[in-house]
């Protein structure tokens, strides 16, 4: 029951965060090599944000942002995170400010931050914090490259531009190395990714997992659902007959137990895989780890770097 509840929360969170991705403003290209304060920047939602001085107290409103901040070596400056922030392990002892989609404004203010880092679903929160004089920068990356650029921008804003560029370039080089291993592969298996196997919530277009499937040399059978996440019927899954089924929760037995799925290619050939739902969906430095998991599921014979 607990796993089921967490899965539903994850789906709702993904929907709340994902729905606004299509309307997000183009990512800012301000990745200058030096940081000078006071600094005026435009976030991914087109909001002008003034960062008065190098941030010493930072609050993160999303697990992805928390991972970015720690990758930049700023963990000692992070004074507040969400209940969902679980990586790296050091976040356990940091004060919590609620959930990513239910931010406790009072808790944020009480931490006296000089920078709050949010995501595209936090526009209302950002506006309220701005009224209180708290700089709030929102990120809305829509691809792996967008994520690399976002890391560079956070590096500039927080006073560690060189480290931001290092982390971003490492992501790009790792992505290129993976892509090189897949060159020349013509077989493109039909892939279905489910974020909630019990209710058959599938991953559609405009998501990191959809991008990863393409890079991994697969074909997303739910690319036609018209939205980032949608619930499929058993009949719709059977009609698509995925050759590979990828789950972000350990629930492969739920798929195998469905009588209607007995003839699915993925079930017959035992090609049901469980991947880390965090590394495959959080727009942060670990996306490359998630990509490698997807490649291992789609093309297990490919030797990865």
N, C-alpha and C positions, 0 to 999 in steps of 0.2 A: 504493500500500500504506500509506504514511504517513497519508494522508487517511482511509483506511478504518479504521486503528487509532485515530486521534483520534476518529472518529465513534463507534466502539464504546465508547471511554472515556467520551465525553459521555453516551451512553445509559445506561451503568452508573451514572455519577455522578448522572444525573437520577433514576434508579430508587431509588438509595440515599437521596438527599435527599427525594424525593417520597413514598416509602412511608410515612414517619412524619408527613406533613403532616395526615393525617386525624385523628391522635390528639393533635395539638398543643393545648396549653391556649389559651384565648382570649387574644388580645394584650392586654398591660397597657395601661391607659388613662392611665398616669402621664405626662402631657406638660406638667407645670407649667412656667411661664415662667422659673423660676429654678432653679439647681442649688446644693444645699447639701450639704456633706460633713461627716461620713461619711453616705452615702446607702444606704438599703436598698430594693432594687427586686425585683420578681418578673418573671422573663423569660418568654418565650412557651411554655416547657415547664413552667411552674409552679414553677420553682426560685427560692428566695430568694437574692439576691446582694447582698453588701455591698461598695460601692465606697468605700474609705476616704478618698480625696482625688481631686482633679481629675486624670484620667489623663494621664501625660506620656510613657508608653511603651505603645503598643497593638499587639497582634498580631491579625491578621485570619485566620480559618480558612476563608474562602470569598471568591471573586471579588466576589460581590454586596456583601459587607460592606466590602471594600476600596473599592469604588466609592462607597459611602455615606460612608465616612470622608473620602475626598478631596473629595467634594461639599460636605462640612461644613467644609472648609478645614483638616482635621486631618492632611494628608499628612506634615507634618514630625514628627508624633508616631507615625506607623506605622513600627514597627521590624521587623515580620515579616509575610510574606504567603505564600500558597501558590504552587506551581509553575504553577497555572492562572490566577493573577491577571495579567491583561494590559492592564488599563485603570485609570487613565490611563497613558501611557507612562512616567511617573516611577517606577512600581513595579518597573521592570526592575532598578534598582540596590539594591532592598531585599532583606534576607536572606530566604531561603526556608525554610519549616518543613515541607515535604512536600506531599502532595496533600490536597484537601479531605476525601477519604474515607480517607486514610492519614496522619494527623498524626504528626509526629515529636515526641513529648512532650519528649524531651531538648533538642531544638533550641528549642522554645518556652521552656522553663525557662531555657536559657542566655541568652536575650535579656532576661531580668529584666523582664517586662512587669508593669504594675500593672492592666492590663485586657486580657482576651482576648475577642474577639467571634466567636462561632461561629454555627452553624445547628442545626436540629433533629436532624440525624444525629450531632451531637457530644456527646450526653449523657454517654457513657462518658468521653470525653476531659475534659469539663467537670468531672465528679466527681473524676477523678484530679488535675486541676489545683487543684480546690478543697481537696483534701487537702494540697496543697502551699502553700496560702494565696494562690492566684492567683485573683482575681475573674474569672469567665467568664460572660458573658451570651450567651444563645442567642436567635436570631431565627427565626421561622417564619411569615412573612407568606404568606397564601394568595390574595391578590388585590392589585390595584393600590392600593386604599384601605388595605389592611393594610400595604402597603409604605410608603405615606405616613406612617402612624402609627408604623411602626418607625423611620423616619428621625427623626421628632420625638422618640421615646424615646432614640435614640442621642445626639441633640443634648443632651438633658437630662443623660444619664449622663456625657457627656464634657465638660460645662461650656460648651456653645455652644447653649443652648436656642433663642435667637432665630434663629440660622442654621438650626437644624433645622426650625423652623416655616416659614421662608422657602422652603426647598427643598421641603417637603411641600406648601405652598400653591401653589407654582409647578406641581407635578405635577397637583394637583387642577384648577387653572385650565386647564392645557393639555388635560387629559382632557375637561373640560366643553366646551372650544372645538372639539375633534375631534367630540365627540358631537353638538354643534349642527349641524355640517356634514352629518351623516348623518340628521338628522330628516326624516321624510317618505318615506324610501326604503323601498319595499315589497319589492323584489326581494331575495331572500336566497339567494345561490348556495350550492350544496353544496361544502364545503371539506374537503380532506384535508391534514393537516400531517404530514410524515414527518421524524423526526429521524435516521433511518438508512434512506435510500432503497434500499440494497442488500438489507437484510433486512426492509424494509417495517415498521419500528417506527413506529407512529402515535401521535399525541398525543390523549389522551382527556380525560375530565372532570376538573375540579379542578386544572387547570394554568393558568398565565398565558396560554398560547397559546389555550386553549379560551375563556377570558374575552375575549381580544382578538378572536377570530373573532366572538363574539356582538356586541361593541361595534361591530365593523367592518361589521355587517349581513350576516353569513354564517351558515351552519349547519354545525356540525362533524359530518361524517358518521361520525366515530369516537366520538361522545358516548355511544354505547351499549356501549362495550367494558368498562365496569365498573371500570376502573382508569386511572391517569394515563397510563401508557404500555403498549402491547401490540403484539405482532407480528401483523400481518395476513397472510392468504394472498392470493395473486393473485385467487382466486375472490371473496374478501370485498371486495377493492377494486373489482373489476368490478361486483359486485352493488350497491355503493354509488354507482358512477358519479359520482365527484366532478367538478364543473364547474371547480373551481380546485384545483390541487395546489401546496402551499407546502413548500419544502424549507429546512432550516436548514444544509444543506451544498451546495456547488456540484456537483450530480450530476444535473442535468436529463436528460442524455443516457442515464443508466441507466434512467430511467422511459420515455423514448421508445423505447429499444431493446427493451423487453419486448414480445414478440409479443402477449401476452394483453391488453396495454393499448392496442393500436392503435385500438380503438373508443371509448376513454374520452372523455367530453366535453372534459375538460381537455387531452387530447392532441390531439384533432381540432381544437379551437379555439385551440391553442397558448397555453394559460393555465397554464403551469408557471412558478413564481416562486421565486427564492432570496432568503431574508431573512437577516439577521444573527442567528445563534443566540444570541449574548450579550445583545443588547438586547431580544430577545423572550422571554427566559427568566430572566434574572437579576433578582431582586427588589431593584432599586435605582432611582436617579433616571432612568436611561436607558430605562425601560420605555415611556415615552411615545414615544420614538423608534421603538421596536419596534412599538408599536401603529400608528403612521403607516405603517410598512412593510406591515403586514397590511392596512390600509385600502387602500393603493395596489394591492395584489394582488386584493382582493375587489371593490372598487369604484374602478377606476382613473380614472373620470370625475369623482370627487369632488375638489374643490379644497380642500386642507387648509391650515389656518392656519400 
